[in-house]
Amino acid sequence: MHTSRKTVRRSFLIVMAGGEILAATYRLPIFRLASSKAENGEKRLISLPYTDAAGMVAEDAPARNQLLAAALELATEVGAAHVELRQAGDGAVHEPAQEITACREHTAHTFMTGLLRPLAESSEMLWSLLSAKVRNQVRKARKCGCVAQTGGIELFNDFFAVFSENMRNLGSPVHDPALIMKLLADSAQHARLVVLFIGILPAAAAIVFRHNSTLYNPWASSLRRWRPSCPNMLLYWTMLEYGTATGCRWFDFGRASPTASTFRFKNQWGAEKQPLVWHVFSLRPAIWKPHAESLEKTPGKRWNSRHPDGMDRPKGAGSASSWIYR
């Protein structure tokens, strides 16, 4: 990506359709957010907040530095206190000229890690590679009556019922239903839903995307009241089996904090840690720390609770789209 600074800036200021994306460069999509929990309602620019890693992808260091400089200049123009770039791998970021960063402090956060495991040539081989404990819990889910279904938009209401209730219980706003429905409708995304039923009731659900030889699982949820039946174990086995059946070589479990229970859960499936570096450029003094941020509902803040087809959703489930600054 060899290009002049002027070209980078011109590309950076293109406003994408839909209203949520503020700007996009060749290889650096940027959103503008205003969190209700942020200090004094501070705005920030962030590279794709719904993803684990979506930072700069450039052919060489000069091009990467031009992207970063453009992002920091844009932050100044729109009054954003922070710029957060989520880089996969080692994620080295070299700061641009001193005049660009003079009033900003750069912090590289590594409190999150990615989790990835190789898939086998067959589901039988993959099954044999799992620990006895994991296999027994998958068997228990089946004995308790858990049945897995993999499909598309026809499973959306069941998926979203589980997803939105679980996010409410976690104290987080849920993604807008339209976002997920559009992803499912776009054949290029190779997106599928996986739902675990106990009887006619959905107990656990997930969405997966296939890109090249990797199957990604960005969102998965299970309901607490069904936990003794281990639906989450059969859910993850179904995703791994699906990845193997569709010829994928890798399964991406998403991110987790190494000290969290979600990390231990994913690690038991044979997942290995992958570096995730979130680079934050903050106006001095740098008072915002992404690992300490909470998406809990602020008193008096009304979350969007839309749901397709008028389907009732657990009270308190909100929409993450309301956090995108307009």
C-alpha positions as CSV (number, residue, x, y, z in Angstrom):
1,M,0.0,0.0,0.0
2,H,2.4,2.7,-1.3
3,T,0.5,6.0,-1.2
4,S,1.1,9.6,-0.4
5,R,-0.1,11.2,2.9
6,K,-2.6,13.3,0.9
7,T,-4.2,10.1,-0.6
8,V,-4.4,8.6,2.9
9,R,-6.2,11.6,4.3
10,R,-8.6,11.8,1.4
11,S,-9.5,8.1,1.7
12,F,-9.8,8.4,5.5
13,L,-12.5,11.0,5.2
14,I,-14.9,9.0,3.0
15,V,-18.1,8.5,4.9
16,M,-19.5,5.0,4.5
17,A,-23.2,4.3,3.9
18,G,-25.3,3.3,6.9
19,G,-24.3,6.0,9.3
20,E,-22.3,3.9,11.7
21,I,-18.9,4.0,10.2
22,L,-17.4,7.5,10.4
23,A,-14.5,6.9,8.1
24,A,-12.4,4.2,6.4
25,T,-9.0,4.1,4.9
26,Y,-7.6,1.5,2.7
27,R,-6.9,-0.8,5.6
28,L,-8.1,1.0,8.8
29,P,-11.8,1.1,9.4
30,I,-12.6,3.6,12.2
31,F,-15.8,4.0,14.3
32,R,-16.5,7.0,16.5
33,L,-18.1,6.1,19.9
34,A,-19.4,7.9,22.9
35,S,-19.8,5.6,25.9
36,S,-22.2,6.6,28.6
37,K,-19.6,5.4,31.1
38,A,-16.8,7.5,29.6
39,E,-15.4,10.3,31.7
40,N,-17.3,13.5,30.8
41,G,-18.9,11.8,27.9
42,E,-15.6,11.6,26.1
43,K,-15.6,10.4,22.5
44,R,-13.1,8.0,21.0
45,L,-12.2,6.5,17.7
46,I,-11.8,2.7,17.6
47,S,-11.0,0.2,14.9
48,L,-14.1,-2.0,14.7
49,P,-15.4,-2.2,18.3
50,Y,-17.4,-5.4,17.6
51,T,-14.2,-7.4,16.8
52,D,-11.2,-8.8,18.6
53,A,-8.7,-7.4,16.1
54,A,-9.2,-5.1,13.2
55,G,-6.3,-2.7,13.2
56,M,-3.9,-1.5,10.6
57,V,-2.9,-3.8,7.7
58,A,-0.2,-2.2,5.5
59,E,2.6,-3.4,3.2
60,D,5.3,-1.6,5.0
61,A,6.1,0.7,8.0
62,P,5.8,4.0,6.1
63,A,2.3,3.2,4.9
64,R,1.3,2.0,8.4
65,N,2.6,5.2,9.9
66,Q,0.6,7.3,7.5
67,L,-2.5,5.4,8.5
68,L,-1.8,6.0,12.2
69,A,-1.0,9.7,11.6
70,A,-4.3,10.2,9.7
71,A,-6.2,8.5,12.5
72,L,-4.7,10.7,15.1
73,E,-5.3,13.8,13.0
74,L,-8.9,12.8,12.5
75,A,-9.3,12.3,16.3
76,T,-8.2,15.9,16.8
77,E,-10.6,17.2,14.2
78,V,-13.6,15.4,15.7
79,G,-12.6,16.0,19.3
80,A,-12.0,12.4,20.3
81,A,-10.0,11.9,23.5
82,H,-8.8,8.4,22.6
83,V,-7.9,6.4,19.6
84,E,-7.9,2.6,20.1
85,L,-6.3,0.3,17.4
86,R,-6.8,-3.4,18.0
87,Q,-3.9,-5.2,16.4
88,A,-3.6,-9.0,15.9
89,G,-0.4,-10.8,16.4
90,D,2.5,-8.9,17.9
91,G,0.8,-5.8,16.6
92,A,3.9,-3.5,16.5
93,V,2.9,0.2,16.1
94,H,5.5,2.8,15.5
95,E,4.5,6.3,16.5
96,P,4.4,8.9,13.8
97,A,6.1,12.3,13.9
98,Q,6.4,14.0,17.3
99,E,4.1,16.9,16.2
100,I,1.3,14.4,15.7
101,T,1.6,12.7,19.1
102,A,2.9,15.6,21.2
103,C,-0.4,15.9,23.2
104,R,-1.2,12.1,23.3
105,E,0.1,9.3,25.4
106,H,0.5,5.8,23.8
107,T,-0.2,2.7,25.8
108,A,-0.1,-0.9,24.5
109,H,-2.6,-3.0,26.3
110,T,-2.2,-6.8,26.4
111,F,-4.9,-7.7,28.9
112,M,-6.7,-9.7,26.3
113,T,-5.6,-12.7,24.3
114,G,-6.9,-14.5,21.3
115,L,-7.6,-18.2,21.4
116,L,-7.1,-20.5,18.4
117,R,-6.9,-24.3,17.9
118,P,-6.1,-26.4,14.8
119,L,-8.8,-28.7,13.5
120,A,-8.3,-32.3,12.5
121,E,-8.9,-34.1,9.2
122,S,-12.1,-35.7,10.5
123,S,-14.6,-35.2,13.4
124,E,-13.6,-38.7,14.7
125,M,-9.9,-37.7,14.9
126,L,-10.9,-34.3,16.5
127,W,-13.0,-36.1,19.1
128,S,-10.1,-38.4,20.0
129,L,-7.9,-35.3,20.7
130,L,-10.3,-33.9,23.3
131,S,-9.8,-34.6,27.0
132,A,-12.0,-37.3,28.7
133,K,-13.6,-34.6,30.8
134,V,-14.7,-32.6,27.8
135,R,-16.0,-35.6,26.0
136,N,-18.0,-36.7,29.0
137,Q,-19.6,-33.3,29.3
138,V,-20.6,-33.4,25.7
139,R,-22.2,-36.8,26.2
140,K,-24.0,-35.5,29.3
141,A,-25.6,-32.7,27.2
142,R,-26.9,-35.3,24.8
143,K,-28.2,-37.5,27.6
144,C,-30.0,-34.4,29.1
145,G,-31.9,-34.0,25.8
146,C,-29.8,-31.2,24.1
147,V,-30.2,-31.2,20.4
148,A,-28.1,-29.0,18.1
149,Q,-29.3,-27.3,14.9
150,T,-27.1,-25.5,12.4
151,G,-28.7,-23.1,9.9
152,G,-29.3,-19.6,8.8
153,I,-31.9,-16.9,9.2
154,E,-34.6,-19.4,10.2
155,L,-32.8,-19.8,13.5
156,F,-32.4,-16.1,14.2
157,N,-35.2,-15.6,16.7
158,D,-34.0,-18.6,18.8
159,F,-30.4,-17.4,18.6
160,F,-31.3,-13.8,19.5
161,A,-33.5,-14.8,22.4
162,V,-30.5,-16.6,24.0
163,F,-28.0,-14.0,23.0
164,S,-30.0,-11.0,24.3
165,E,-30.9,-12.6,27.6
166,N,-27.3,-13.6,28.3
167,M,-26.0,-10.1,27.5
168,R,-28.6,-8.6,29.7
169,N,-27.5,-10.9,32.6
170,L,-23.9,-9.7,31.9
171,G,-25.0,-6.1,32.1
172,S,-24.0,-5.3,28.5
173,P,-26.1,-3.8,25.6
174,V,-26.7,-6.3,22.8
175,H,-25.9,-5.8,19.2
176,D,-28.7,-4.5,17.0
177,P,-30.7,-7.4,15.4
178,A,-30.3,-5.8,12.0
179,L,-26.5,-6.1,12.2
180,I,-26.6,-9.9,12.7
181,M,-29.4,-10.4,10.2
182,K,-27.5,-8.5,7.5
183,L,-24.4,-10.6,8.2
184,L,-26.5,-13.8,7.7
185,A,-28.0,-12.5,4.5
186,D,-24.5,-11.7,3.0
187,S,-23.3,-14.9,1.4
188,A,-19.8,-13.6,1.3
189,Q,-19.6,-13.8,5.1
190,H,-20.3,-17.6,5.1
191,A,-22.2,-17.1,8.4
192,R,-24.2,-19.8,10.1
193,L,-26.1,-20.0,13.4
194,V,-25.8,-22.9,15.8
195,V,-28.6,-23.3,18.4
196,L,-28.9,-25.9,21.1
197,F,-32.5,-26.9,22.1
198,I,-33.8,-28.7,25.1
199,G,-37.2,-29.7,24.0
200,I,-38.5,-26.8,22.0
201,L,-36.6,-24.2,24.1
202,P,-33.3,-22.7,23.0
203,A,-30.7,-23.1,25.7
204,A,-27.4,-22.0,24.0
205,A,-26.6,-20.3,20.7
206,A,-23.7,-19.1,18.6
207,I,-22.8,-17.6,15.3
208,V,-19.8,-18.6,13.1
209,F,-18.1,-17.1,10.1
210,R,-15.7,-18.8,7.7
211,H,-12.8,-16.8,6.2
212,N,-10.1,-18.7,4.2
213,S,-9.3,-21.7,6.3
214,T,-10.5,-20.4,9.7
215,L,-13.9,-20.7,11.3
216,Y,-14.5,-17.7,13.6
217,N,-16.9,-17.6,16.6
218,P,-17.4,-14.0,17.6
219,W,-20.5,-14.5,19.7
220,A,-21.7,-17.4,21.8
221,S,-24.2,-17.5,24.7
222,S,-25.9,-20.0,27.0
223,L,-28.6,-19.5,29.6
224,R,-27.7,-20.0,33.2
225,R,-30.9,-22.0,34.1
226,W,-29.8,-24.8,31.7
227,R,-26.2,-24.9,32.9
228,P,-26.5,-28.3,34.7
229,S,-27.4,-29.9,31.3
230,C,-24.1,-28.7,29.7
231,P,-25.6,-27.2,26.5
232,N,-22.6,-25.0,26.1
233,M,-20.3,-28.0,25.8
234,L,-22.4,-29.5,23.0
235,L,-22.6,-26.1,21.4
236,Y,-18.8,-25.8,21.1
237,W,-18.4,-29.4,19.9
238,T,-21.0,-28.7,17.2
239,M,-19.1,-25.6,16.0
240,L,-15.8,-27.5,16.0
241,E,-17.4,-30.4,14.1
242,Y,-18.9,-28.0,11.6
243,G,-15.5,-26.4,11.0
244,T,-14.0,-29.8,10.4
245,A,-16.8,-30.9,8.0
246,T,-16.5,-27.7,6.0
247,G,-12.7,-28.1,5.4
248,C,-11.5,-25.5,7.9
249,R,-8.0,-25.9,9.3
250,W,-8.4,-23.6,12.3
251,F,-11.1,-22.6,14.8
252,D,-11.0,-19.1,16.4
253,F,-12.6,-18.9,19.8
254,G,-12.4,-15.1,20.0
255,R,-10.8,-13.2,22.9
256,A,-10.6,-13.7,26.6
257,S,-8.7,-12.3,29.6
258,P,-6.2,-14.9,30.8
259,T,-7.5,-14.7,34.3
260,A,-11.2,-15.1,33.4
261,S,-13.4,-18.2,33.5
262,T,-14.1,-17.8,29.8
263,F,-10.4,-18.3,29.1
264,R,-10.3,-21.5,31.1
265,F,-13.4,-22.8,29.3
266,K,-12.0,-22.2,25.9
267,N,-8.6,-23.4,26.8
268,Q,-10.0,-26.8,27.8
269,W,-10.9,-27.4,24.1
270,G,-7.2,-27.2,23.1
271,A,-7.1,-23.6,22.2
272,E,-3.7,-21.8,22.2
273,K,-3.1,-18.2,23.1
274,Q,-2.6,-15.7,20.3
275,P,-1.3,-12.2,20.9
276,L,-3.8,-9.3,20.9
277,V,-2.4,-5.8,21.4
278,W,-4.8,-2.9,21.8
279,H,-2.9,0.4,21.2
280,V,-4.5,3.4,22.8
281,F,-3.5,7.0,22.1
282,S,-5.0,9.3,24.7
283,L,-5.0,13.0,25.3
284,R,-2.8,13.7,28.3
285,P,-3.5,12.9,31.0
286,A,-4.5,9.4,29.9
287,I,-7.3,8.5,32.3
288,W,-9.2,5.9,30.2
289,K,-8.2,2.2,30.6
290,P,-10.1,-0.1,28.3
291,H,-9.7,-3.2,30.5
292,A,-11.5,-1.3,33.3
293,E,-14.4,-0.1,31.2
294,S,-17.8,-1.4,32.0
295,L,-20.8,-1.5,29.6
296,E,-23.2,-1.6,32.5
297,K,-26.4,0.4,32.2
298,T,-26.0,3.9,33.5
299,P,-29.0,5.1,35.7
300,G,-31.3,7.2,33.4
301,K,-29.7,5.8,30.2
302,R,-32.3,4.1,28.0
303,W,-31.0,1.3,25.8
304,N,-32.6,0.5,22.5
305,S,-34.6,-2.8,22.9
306,R,-35.9,-3.4,19.4
307,H,-36.4,-6.9,18.3
308,P,-37.6,-8.2,14.9
309,D,-41.2,-9.4,14.4
310,G,-42.3,-7.9,17.7
311,M,-40.9,-10.8,19.7
312,D,-40.6,-10.1,23.4
313,R,-37.2,-9.9,24.8
314,P,-36.1,-10.1,28.5
315,K,-36.5,-6.7,30.1
316,G,-33.2,-4.7,30.2
317,A,-31.7,-6.1,27.0
318,G,-30.4,-3.2,25.0
319,S,-28.8,-2.4,21.7
320,A,-25.1,-1.8,21.3
321,S,-25.8,0.3,18.2
322,S,-27.0,3.1,20.6
323,W,-23.4,3.4,21.7
324,I,-22.2,4.4,18.3
325,Y,-21.8,8.2,18.2
326,R,-24.0,9.9,15.6
